[in-house]
């Protein structure tokens, strides 16, 4: 949208902006000399009246030509390394051979500028290899080291889980070395990594009243959702509340999985394709549903790490695609009790269908499991019961220690008084999609909605969902930086919690001093301002305005009573027992995403990714 709309800037233009420091890179001195252009003379004159702090070049001859012509104390000369197999024009040697001769480099430069892969190599499988000794060797020879090649929208290694700040921290905050600087397309992300996130690994996120970090199927951006590994990773990454979306097997076993359709998160299609069916009450597509398989059959499957934006080519941790084990609800509860987490969230869906059509009482199964695990009579850990069905939430009203969360899956643009008051009848909190708190036009933010303010004004907590690190799911206004998105919801809107598939990213921000919006800091992470980028675009390039999402009404909130639990139509195998007790659920859902290269497709994908699922 901004292509061709801004002029090319000269060196005079940039230095005229009075930057704190200025770096001039001269990439093609030999080319200029062939065309009878004297860059050395230009730089010598410019350095006399411009504030040039660094001059870099991949040509040794050019850097040597500046020795004695510029003031060393004022301007540093940096030798830039391109790809290792390239030939240096002055010496006619490969750069790889020069990389081993820091003593010679020291004679004409004060530092080196190297591709980041020179320091942290990435293998063909896109995982990090052991770091080199380049930084230590250069420092030993008195040279500074600067790394380049950083960009938020250029995936680096799977080790970083699409969090650009994690990559910066790997270069500046490890126990063995730190580079002296980075060159990046996204300086704000590098700045927040250095000023806010570095050296905070052991800090506890102790800001009073700070938002909760709630997982979405555990750390499902790293391991297959709802597996033991995803939950272990979530705890390790600093999640406050770990979640279990409860599903039911045919023989009444309650277990954790994102969807009743096993096809998307397991290898069910390969094993049980003949059992695939369509259940319009749940989804329009064919699926292999948990309530049509016994727990033994489900255990024979492998979990599958998938991405909601897999069509973009941004895979998640493929080395562990099928790692982990499924967890029964009872196992999940035992795991949570044994870990240092603030609480658990139990998500209940499709209760009405399970009760009336399958004779399975998911509500009773949850109540019984919580009771057996003694969550009903303890105050150490919080228990959040979430559903898109108010009748399900009504079943938990008698458990005063539980916090009920109404999941509003469709995007809304506002919530007026009567609807909010109706929400309060059934829940103490709401879970809403990102598109319900920020409106967008294409891939750009256009404004904040009043949903958070309305709900919080009525003493209803707001949890925003689902946050993902992949830059294709993040608006341009966030600069492809998941931390800026979190800071906007936390500092700009004041949400009570964020639901994320990458709890490590949220934890890193909330552990940092910059998470305290009232702190007096020399640098902090500012919330994005919706509409700020759109205001800079030429009017003819603006994306078309989108109609506002509907306003939440009382009718949207209240669901019909749960039906009675039907008798199971088929006899159970020996040893199998149906779940017994209360009831069900109903409502709507969403999903989506896309890759930045195709702008139209990316915009559609982003809009879809703002929804809850």
Secondary structure, 3 states (H helix, E strand, C coil): CCCCCCCCCCHHHHHHCCCCCCEEECCCHHHHHHCCCCHHHHHHHHHHHCCCCEEEECCHHHHHHHCCCCCCCCCEEEEECCCCCCEECCCCEEHHHHCCCHHHHHCCCCEEEEEHHHCCCECCCCCECCCCCHHHHHHHCCCEEEEEEECCCCCCCHHHCCCHHHHHHHHHCCCCCCCCEEEECCHHHHHHHHHHHCCCCCCCCCCCCCCEEEEECCECCCCCCCEHHHHHHHHHCCCCEEEEEEEECCCCCEEECCCCECCCCECHHHHHHHHCEECCCCCCCEECEHHHCCHHHHHCCCECCCCCCHHHCCCCCHHHCCCCCECEHHHHHHHHHCCCCCEEEEEECCHHHHHHHHCCCHHHHHHHHHHHCCHHHCCCCEEEEEECCHHHHHCCCCCCCEEEEEEECCCCCEECHHHHHHHHHHCCEEEEEHHHCEEEECCEEEEECCHHHHHHHCCCEEEEEEECCCHHHCCHHHCCCHHHHHHHHHHHHCCCEEEECCHHHHHHHHHCHHHCCCCCCCCCCCCCCCCCCHHHCCHHHCCCCCCCCCEECHHHHCCCCCCCCCCCCCCCCCCCCCCCCCCCCCCCCCCCCCCCCCHHHHHHHHHHHCCCC
